[in-house]
Amino acid sequence: MRGFVGHINQKWGGAIFSPAMSDSYLNYARVCDLEKTWVLSLPWCKESPTGVWIDIFPIDGVKEDTKEEDFVRLESLRKKQLVARNPKNNLRRPMPFSRYWRSIAMKCIFFWTDIDKLIREYEQCVKRYDYGTTHLCGNKSILNYYAKEAYPTSLFDSYTDVVFEGCTFKSLSRYDEYLKTIFGDYMQLPPMDQRVRHPLEMYWR
């Protein structure tokens, strides 16, 4: 959880934040543009404010008989170690008064927690099965959709080029199948009152 990883290269002016190599409180890596953008963001890192970022999620093996409650337990463990490690987590975010006091209560509960033990327990659950050793896999670093995030390993066998904002990126060839598994009809926007966004403020430098 220590040590900031410096610029990837001088031209790009970006940086990688990762849980193993930086002061990031997240369980996955982020590539940040520190040169051209500025973000008043969620308190996920000591190096704040950061630039606009791209998340890099790890993919691990998932056992075929994994139950929904196993995913719920893993996500609960993730949140516990996140709150325990991050003294400022959530408290700077806009939230209802009741949630604000709940966050304070959770920090008090976890104040005496053995953080290293909690992290080890969490990592053991995440890394129990290596990618490629099971027929299913998934991003277990954050489980917003629980069991829906377990999908066939073969989904990652082939890739295709996609163009976004004039740049070409690699994507899963079966991206439509992946997106439908997680979001259903992802091309249909939900009603305005059901749309949720991250509470971010982003600026050009």
GUMI-921140 format. One record per residue (C-alpha): chain; x, y, z; residue in three letters. Coordinates in steps of 0.25 Angstrom, whole numbers, plus 5000, padded with zeros to 4 digits. Layout:
# residues N
c->A	xx->X	yy->Y	zz->Z	r->ala;
...
***
This chain:
# residues 205
c->A	xx->5000	yy->5000	zz->5000	r->met;
c->A	xx->5012	yy->5009	zz->5000	r->arg;
c->A	xx->5020	yy->5017	zz->4990	r->gly;
c->A	xx->5015	yy->5025	zz->4979	r->phe;
c->A	xx->5019	yy->5020	zz->4965	r->val;
c->A	xx->5024	yy->5031	zz->4957	r->gly;
c->A	xx->5022	yy->5036	zz->4943	r->his;
c->A	xx->5020	yy->5025	zz->4932	r->ile;
c->A	xx->5028	yy->5034	zz->4923	r->asn;
c->A	xx->5031	yy->5048	zz->4922	r->gln;
c->A	xx->5023	yy->5051	zz->4909	r->lys;
c->A	xx->5010	yy->5045	zz->4914	r->trp;
c->A	xx->5011	yy->5051	zz->4928	r->gly;
c->A	xx->5002	yy->5040	zz->4934	r->gly;
c->A	xx->5004	yy->5031	zz->4947	r->ala;
c->A	xx->4999	yy->5018	zz->4951	r->ile;
c->A	xx->4993	yy->5016	zz->4965	r->phe;
c->A	xx->4992	yy->5002	zz->4970	r->ser;
c->A	xx->4989	yy->4996	zz->4984	r->pro;
c->A	xx->5002	yy->4988	zz->4984	r->ala;
c->A	xx->5011	yy->5000	zz->4980	r->met;
c->A	xx->5005	yy->5013	zz->4984	r->ser;
c->A	xx->4996	yy->5020	zz->4994	r->asp;
c->A	xx->4983	yy->5016	zz->4987	r->ser;
c->A	xx->4972	yy->5011	zz->4996	r->tyr;
c->A	xx->4966	yy->5003	zz->4984	r->leu;
c->A	xx->4967	yy->4988	zz->4981	r->asn;
c->A	xx->4971	yy->4990	zz->4967	r->tyr;
c->A	xx->4980	yy->5000	zz->4959	r->ala;
c->A	xx->4977	yy->5013	zz->4952	r->arg;
c->A	xx->4985	yy->5020	zz->4941	r->val;
c->A	xx->4983	yy->5035	zz->4944	r->cys;
c->A	xx->4986	yy->5047	zz->4934	r->asp;
c->A	xx->4993	yy->5057	zz->4943	r->leu;
c->A	xx->4997	yy->5066	zz->4932	r->glu;
c->A	xx->4985	yy->5071	zz->4925	r->lys;
c->A	xx->4973	yy->5068	zz->4935	r->thr;
c->A	xx->4970	yy->5071	zz->4950	r->trp;
c->A	xx->4959	yy->5064	zz->4958	r->val;
c->A	xx->4953	yy->5067	zz->4971	r->leu;
c->A	xx->4950	yy->5053	zz->4974	r->ser;
c->A	xx->4946	yy->5042	zz->4983	r->leu;
c->A	xx->4956	yy->5041	zz->4994	r->pro;
c->A	xx->4962	yy->5028	zz->4989	r->trp;
c->A	xx->4977	yy->5032	zz->4989	r->cys;
c->A	xx->4986	yy->5041	zz->4998	r->lys;
c->A	xx->4991	yy->5048	zz->4985	r->glu;
c->A	xx->4979	yy->5056	zz->4983	r->ser;
c->A	xx->4974	yy->5063	zz->4975	r->pro;
c->A	xx->4978	yy->5054	zz->4963	r->thr;
c->A	xx->4975	yy->5054	zz->4948	r->gly;
c->A	xx->4964	yy->5047	zz->4941	r->val;
c->A	xx->4967	yy->5032	zz->4941	r->trp;
c->A	xx->4965	yy->5019	zz->4935	r->ile;
c->A	xx->4962	yy->5007	zz->4944	r->asp;
c->A	xx->4970	yy->4994	zz->4942	r->ile;
c->A	xx->4962	yy->4982	zz->4948	r->phe;
c->A	xx->4969	yy->4969	zz->4950	r->pro;
c->A	xx->4962	yy->4956	zz->4946	r->ile;
c->A	xx->4963	yy->4944	zz->4955	r->asp;
c->A	xx->4957	yy->4930	zz->4954	r->gly;
c->A	xx->4943	yy->4927	zz->4960	r->val;
c->A	xx->4939	yy->4913	zz->4964	r->lys;
c->A	xx->4926	yy->4908	zz->4957	r->glu;
c->A	xx->4919	yy->4905	zz->4970	r->asp;
c->A	xx->4921	yy->4919	zz->4976	r->thr;
c->A	xx->4908	yy->4924	zz->4982	r->lys;
c->A	xx->4902	yy->4938	zz->4982	r->glu;
c->A	xx->4905	yy->4939	zz->4997	r->glu;
c->A	xx->4920	yy->4936	zz->4995	r->asp;
c->A	xx->4920	yy->4948	zz->4986	r->phe;
c->A	xx->4913	yy->4956	zz->4996	r->val;
c->A	xx->4923	yy->4952	zz->5007	r->arg;
c->A	xx->4935	yy->4956	zz->4998	r->leu;
c->A	xx->4929	yy->4970	zz->4995	r->glu;
c->A	xx->4926	yy->4972	zz->5010	r->ser;
c->A	xx->4941	yy->4968	zz->5013	r->leu;
c->A	xx->4945	yy->4978	zz->5002	r->arg;
c->A	xx->4937	yy->4989	zz->5008	r->lys;
c->A	xx->4942	yy->4986	zz->5022	r->lys;
c->A	xx->4957	yy->4987	zz->5019	r->gln;
c->A	xx->4955	yy->4999	zz->5010	r->leu;
c->A	xx->4948	yy->5007	zz->5022	r->val;
c->A	xx->4959	yy->5001	zz->5032	r->ala;
c->A	xx->4970	yy->5006	zz->5023	r->arg;
c->A	xx->4965	yy->5020	zz->5018	r->asn;
c->A	xx->4963	yy->5029	zz->5030	r->pro;
c->A	xx->4956	yy->5039	zz->5021	r->lys;
c->A	xx->4947	yy->5029	zz->5013	r->asn;
c->A	xx->4933	yy->5035	zz->5010	r->asn;
c->A	xx->4934	yy->5046	zz->5019	r->leu;
c->A	xx->4936	yy->5056	zz->5008	r->arg;
c->A	xx->4925	yy->5051	zz->4999	r->arg;
c->A	xx->4911	yy->5057	zz->4998	r->pro;
c->A	xx->4902	yy->5048	zz->5006	r->met;
c->A	xx->4889	yy->5048	zz->5014	r->pro;
c->A	xx->4892	yy->5051	zz->5029	r->phe;
c->A	xx->4889	yy->5037	zz->5033	r->ser;
c->A	xx->4899	yy->5031	zz->5024	r->arg;
c->A	xx->4909	yy->5041	zz->5029	r->tyr;
c->A	xx->4908	yy->5037	zz->5043	r->trp;
c->A	xx->4908	yy->5022	zz->5039	r->arg;
c->A	xx->4921	yy->5024	zz->5033	r->ser;
c->A	xx->4927	yy->5030	zz->5045	r->ile;
c->A	xx->4921	yy->5019	zz->5053	r->ala;
c->A	xx->4928	yy->5009	zz->5044	r->met;
c->A	xx->4941	yy->5016	zz->5045	r->lys;
c->A	xx->4940	yy->5015	zz->5061	r->cys;
c->A	xx->4937	yy->5000	zz->5060	r->ile;
c->A	xx->4949	yy->4997	zz->5051	r->phe;
c->A	xx->4959	yy->5007	zz->5058	r->phe;
c->A	xx->4965	yy->4995	zz->5066	r->trp;
c->A	xx->4964	yy->4985	zz->5054	r->thr;
c->A	xx->4976	yy->4977	zz->5050	r->asp;
c->A	xx->4977	yy->4983	zz->5036	r->ile;
c->A	xx->4988	yy->4974	zz->5031	r->asp;
c->A	xx->4980	yy->4962	zz->5036	r->lys;
c->A	xx->4967	yy->4967	zz->5029	r->leu;
c->A	xx->4975	yy->4970	zz->5016	r->ile;
c->A	xx->4981	yy->4956	zz->5016	r->arg;
c->A	xx->4967	yy->4950	zz->5018	r->glu;
c->A	xx->4962	yy->4958	zz->5007	r->tyr;
c->A	xx->4973	yy->4955	zz->4997	r->glu;
c->A	xx->4972	yy->4940	zz->5000	r->gln;
c->A	xx->4958	yy->4940	zz->4996	r->cys;
c->A	xx->4961	yy->4948	zz->4983	r->val;
c->A	xx->4973	yy->4940	zz->4979	r->lys;
c->A	xx->4968	yy->4926	zz->4983	r->arg;
c->A	xx->4967	yy->4922	zz->4968	r->tyr;
c->A	xx->4976	yy->4926	zz->4958	r->asp;
c->A	xx->4971	yy->4931	zz->4944	r->tyr;
c->A	xx->4971	yy->4920	zz->4934	r->gly;
c->A	xx->4969	yy->4909	zz->4945	r->thr;
c->A	xx->4954	yy->4910	zz->4945	r->thr;
c->A	xx->4943	yy->4911	zz->4934	r->his;
c->A	xx->4938	yy->4924	zz->4940	r->leu;
c->A	xx->4945	yy->4937	zz->4944	r->cys;
c->A	xx->4942	yy->4951	zz->4948	r->gly;
c->A	xx->4947	yy->4964	zz->4954	r->asn;
c->A	xx->4946	yy->4961	zz->4969	r->lys;
c->A	xx->4953	yy->4974	zz->4973	r->ser;
c->A	xx->4939	yy->4981	zz->4973	r->ile;
c->A	xx->4926	yy->4973	zz->4972	r->leu;
c->A	xx->4914	yy->4983	zz->4970	r->asn;
c->A	xx->4907	yy->4972	zz->4963	r->tyr;
c->A	xx->4911	yy->4960	zz->4971	r->tyr;
c->A	xx->4909	yy->4947	zz->4964	r->ala;
c->A	xx->4906	yy->4953	zz->4950	r->lys;
c->A	xx->4921	yy->4957	zz->4950	r->glu;
c->A	xx->4925	yy->4942	zz->4948	r->ala;
c->A	xx->4926	yy->4939	zz->4933	r->tyr;
c->A	xx->4932	yy->4929	zz->4924	r->pro;
c->A	xx->4947	yy->4930	zz->4923	r->thr;
c->A	xx->4946	yy->4928	zz->4908	r->ser;
c->A	xx->4940	yy->4942	zz->4908	r->leu;
c->A	xx->4955	yy->4947	zz->4908	r->phe;
c->A	xx->4960	yy->4938	zz->4897	r->asp;
c->A	xx->4959	yy->4947	zz->4886	r->ser;
c->A	xx->4959	yy->4963	zz->4884	r->tyr;
c->A	xx->4956	yy->4973	zz->4873	r->thr;
c->A	xx->4959	yy->4987	zz->4871	r->asp;
c->A	xx->4949	yy->4998	zz->4874	r->val;
c->A	xx->4950	yy->5013	zz->4872	r->val;
c->A	xx->4946	yy->5023	zz->4883	r->phe;
c->A	xx->4948	yy->5038	zz->4882	r->glu;
c->A	xx->4957	yy->5036	zz->4870	r->gly;
c->A	xx->4966	yy->5026	zz->4877	r->cys;
c->A	xx->4967	yy->5011	zz->4875	r->thr;
c->A	xx->4966	yy->5001	zz->4886	r->phe;
c->A	xx->4966	yy->4987	zz->4888	r->lys;
c->A	xx->4953	yy->4981	zz->4893	r->ser;
c->A	xx->4947	yy->4967	zz->4896	r->leu;
c->A	xx->4941	yy->4961	zz->4883	r->ser;
c->A	xx->4929	yy->4957	zz->4891	r->arg;
c->A	xx->4927	yy->4970	zz->4898	r->tyr;
c->A	xx->4912	yy->4970	zz->4895	r->asp;
c->A	xx->4910	yy->4957	zz->4902	r->glu;
c->A	xx->4919	yy->4962	zz->4914	r->tyr;
c->A	xx->4911	yy->4976	zz->4915	r->leu;
c->A	xx->4897	yy->4969	zz->4914	r->lys;
c->A	xx->4902	yy->4959	zz->4925	r->thr;
c->A	xx->4905	yy->4971	zz->4935	r->ile;
c->A	xx->4895	yy->4981	zz->4930	r->phe;
c->A	xx->4884	yy->4975	zz->4922	r->gly;
c->A	xx->4879	yy->4984	zz->4911	r->asp;
c->A	xx->4891	yy->4994	zz->4913	r->tyr;
c->A	xx->4887	yy->5002	zz->4900	r->met;
c->A	xx->4875	yy->5006	zz->4907	r->gln;
c->A	xx->4877	yy->5018	zz->4917	r->leu;
c->A	xx->4869	yy->5017	zz->4930	r->pro;
c->A	xx->4859	yy->5027	zz->4934	r->pro;
c->A	xx->4865	yy->5041	zz->4938	r->met;
c->A	xx->4861	yy->5039	zz->4952	r->asp;
c->A	xx->4868	yy->5026	zz->4953	r->gln;
c->A	xx->4881	yy->5030	zz->4947	r->arg;
c->A	xx->4893	yy->5030	zz->4956	r->val;
c->A	xx->4907	yy->5037	zz->4954	r->arg;
c->A	xx->4920	yy->5038	zz->4962	r->his;
c->A	xx->4920	yy->5051	zz->4970	r->pro;
c->A	xx->4933	yy->5056	zz->4962	r->leu;
c->A	xx->4937	yy->5070	zz->4958	r->glu;
c->A	xx->4947	yy->5069	zz->4946	r->met;
c->A	xx->4955	yy->5081	zz->4940	r->tyr;
c->A	xx->4965	yy->5083	zz->4929	r->trp;
c->A	xx->4978	yy->5088	zz->4934	r->arg;
***
